[in-house]
Amino acid sequence: MINRRHIRVKVMQSVYAMIKSYDDDVLREEKFIKYSIKRMFDLYVLLLDLLVEVQKLAEEKQEISKKKYLATEEDLSPNRKFVENKLIKKIAESSSLTLYKEAQNLDNWSKDDEYIKIIWDLLQNSDIFSEYLNSSDDSFNSDKDFVVTFFRKIVAPNTKLAEYFEGENITWVDDIPFVNTWVVRSLTKQKSANAFKLGSLYKNQDDQDFATDLFKKVILNHHSFENDIKIHTPNWETDRIADMDMILIKMGVCEFLNFPFIPTKVSINEYIEIAKDYSSEKSGYFVNGVLDKLSREFLKDKKIVKVGRGLL
C-alpha cells in the first residue's frame, strides 16, 4: 500500500507543477493526484502479472520442445518445477487480480509480450534459476524464496522494463522503486494456506483524505506560508531559496498548522528525507534547519496545536 511519504511526494509534484505553471485549477490537479496514485496500483498489478506471464511462457516453451521431430529426453520430460511454482500459481489463480485486470483493461503483456521474453531469457540463463531447478526442496517456502529472489534480482533492476513503464506513464518513473518494494512485501507475506489477494492502495480512509487535504491546504495557503517563512527566517532571503526546498518547507508548515494528529518531528523528518531525494545535495540540512526554527517559533507563538501523541 502507498505510505505517507509517497503521498507527500505526489503532493509535492503537483504543488510544484501548479506554482511553476501559474495554474489555478485546484480541482483538476486534485483529480490528477488521485489518478496518479491510482495508477500506482495498476503498476503493482502489472508487475505481479508479469510473473504469471513468464511462467506461462516457460510452459509454452516446454510444450513446443516436446513436439520437436528429434526431441531429446530432456525435451520430453522437462523439469517442471518453475512452471508449477506454487506461489506464482496462487497469483495466477487470484480472483482479485483477475477481476482488477479485467475492470481496468490491463492487457499490457498480451500487447507487449517482448518484455516477458526478455525477462524469461534473463531468468533461464541465471544461476538462481539453475540452483532452484536442481534443489530437492519442493516446499511452498522454497518456491516463495525463489520468486522473491527472481523479482529482486531480475525483474526490479531491469532497465528495459523500467523504460517501458516510463513510456506507458510518466508518473511511474518515481513510483517504480516504491512499487517494487510493495510487490516484494506482498510476495514475502503470502502463506501457503491462503489465496493470493491484492494489497490495498491506502492503509485507511485517513491516508486517502491526507493526499487531497494536504494538497488543497498547501495550494490555498502557500502565499501566507511564504510570509510566515519570511517573518521567522530573516537570515534567509526567500527569493534565493530553491523552488523545491521552498515547497517542501511550505508543506512542512502546512502540517505544523493544519494537521493536529501529525507530530512536528514526524513532519520534519519526512521532509528532510524527501529533500535528500528530490532537491540538492545540501537541501536536507537546509530544510531541517528552517523547519526546526519555524516549529519552535510557532510553538512559542501558540500557533501549533497538536492532539495526543502529536505533542511528542
Residue pairs with C-beta under 8 A, 6 or more apart in sequence:
1 182
1 199
1 200
1 201
1 202
1 203
2 37
2 40
2 178
2 201
2 202
2 203
2 207
3 178
3 203
4 207
4 210
4 270
5 270
5 273
5 274
6 40
6 175
6 178
7 37
7 207
7 210
7 211
7 214
8 214
8 251
8 270
8 271
8 274
9 174
9 274
9 278
10 33
10 36
10 37
10 211
11 33
11 211
11 214
11 215
11 218
11 251
12 244
12 247
12 248
12 251
12 274
12 278
13 36
13 174
14 29
14 30
14 32
14 33
14 36
14 215
15 215
15 218
15 219
15 222
15 247
15 250
15 251
16 243
16 244
16 247
17 23
17 29
18 24
18 26
18 29
18 219
19 222
19 243
19 247
20 243
23 29
26 216
26 219
26 220
29 215
29 219
30 212
30 215
30 216
33 211
33 212
33 215
34 211
34 212
36 171
37 201
37 211
38 201
39 169
39 171
39 172
39 175
40 172
40 175
40 178
40 179
40 201
41 100
41 201
42 104
42 106
42 169
43 165
43 169
43 172
43 175
43 176
43 179
44 179
44 182
44 183
44 186
44 198
44 199
45 97
45 100
45 101
45 104
45 106
45 198
46 106
46 108
46 109
46 165
47 151
47 155
47 179
47 180
47 183
48 91
48 97
48 183
48 186
48 198
49 91
49 97
49 101
49 106
49 109
50 109
50 115
50 116
50 119
50 155
51 88
51 91
51 147
51 150
51 151
51 155
52 88
52 91
52 92
53 109
53 113
53 116
54 116
54 119
54 120
54 123
55 82
55 83
55 85
55 88
55 89
55 92
56 92
57 113
57 116
57 117
57 120
58 82
58 83
58 120
58 124
59 83
61 120
62 78
62 80
62 83
65 71
65 75
65 78
66 75
66 76
66 78
68 75
79 133
81 132
81 133
81 138
82 129
82 132
82 133
85 143
85 146
85 147
86 140
86 143
86 144
86 192
87 140
87 143
87 144
87 147
87 187
87 190
87 196
88 143
88 147
90 190
90 195
90 196
91 97
91 196
93 195
93 196
94 195
94 196
94 197
94 198
95 195
96 196
96 197
96 198
97 196
97 198
100 106
100 198
101 107
108 168
109 115
109 116
112 164
115 160
115 161
115 164
118 158
118 160
118 161
119 154
119 155
119 158
119 161
122 154
122 158
123 129
123 150
123 154
126 153
126 154
128 146
128 149
128 150
128 153
128 154
129 150
132 146
135 142
140 192
141 192
144 187
144 188
144 190
147 187
148 184
148 187
148 188
151 180
151 183
151 184
151 187
152 184
155 161
155 180
156 180
156 183
156 184
162 176
165 172
165 173
165 176
166 172
166 173
172 179
182 199
185 199
186 198
186 199
190 196
202 208
210 259
213 258
213 259
214 251
214 254
214 255
214 259
217 254
217 258
218 225
218 247
218 250
218 251
218 254
221 254
222 250
225 249
225 250
225 253
225 254
226 238
226 246
226 250
228 253
228 294
229 236
229 238
229 246
229 249
229 250
229 253
229 290
229 294
230 238
232 293
232 294
232 297
232 298
233 290
233 293
233 294
236 290
238 246
241 249
241 286
242 279
242 280
242 283
244 275
244 278
244 279
244 283
245 275
245 279
245 280
245 283
245 286
245 287
248 271
248 274
248 275
248 278
248 279
248 283
248 287
249 271
249 287
249 290
249 291
249 294
251 271
252 267
252 268
252 271
252 287
252 291
252 294
253 291
253 294
253 298
255 262
255 264
255 267
256 264
256 267
256 294
256 295
256 298
256 303
256 304
257 298
257 303
257 304
259 267
260 305
260 306
260 307
260 310
261 306
261 307
261 308
261 310
262 306
262 310
263 306
263 309
263 310
263 311
263 312
264 295
264 299
264 304
264 306
264 310
265 312
267 291
268 288
268 291
268 292
268 295
271 287
271 291
272 284
272 287
272 288
272 291
273 284
275 283
275 284
275 286
275 287
276 283
276 284
279 287
295 304
298 304
